[in-house]
Amino acid sequence: MKKYKIGVISDTHGLLREKVLEILKGCDLIIHAGDVVDPNILKELKKIAPVTAVRGNCDKSNFAYELNETEIVEVQNRLIYVLHDIDMLDIDLQAAGIDVVISGHSHKPLKLKHNNVLFLNPGSAGPKRLNLPISMAILNIDNNNIDSELITISSM
């Protein structure tokens, strides 16, 4: 089976950085965990790879209502559940067979495994906020292996 490289970003808030686009090149899929704000961001991302995006709390314009609040993506028989705010998680992950939960909203990068589920928050790839880094993630799925890497784009 092919190794899948998935670019994971969130909270762009209308800003798509050149460095993010460079890192996403070569990805098989891009997941945006909400607060896109500008629909042109999704158009640019789709030039690189297929995109799955969810609506965040700051996605208010007409395009935002084309986005679901949650998505389930299947890659190599693995299920990825995508939502913007982890506090809105309302499904039984074990019963649904979910392997990875991707969220955004907090702007804080997080990678945590709990009950055999990987929880991944790429942080914010958009405008700098407080003392939080500008970051994203890469999720790799290869047969039975799932691994992820948090990437700090800038701490300044």
HURAVEN-V547767 format. One line per field, one symbol per residue. ss: DSSP state (a for helix, b for strand, c for the rest). A space follows every 50 residues. Layout:
ss = ???
This chain:
ss = cccbbbbbbccccccccaaaaaaaccccbbbbccccccaaaaaaaacccb bbbbcccccccaaaaacbcbbbbbbccbbbbbbccaaaccccaaaacccb bbbccccccbbbbbccbbbbbccbcccccccccbbbbbbbbbccbbbbbb bbbbcc
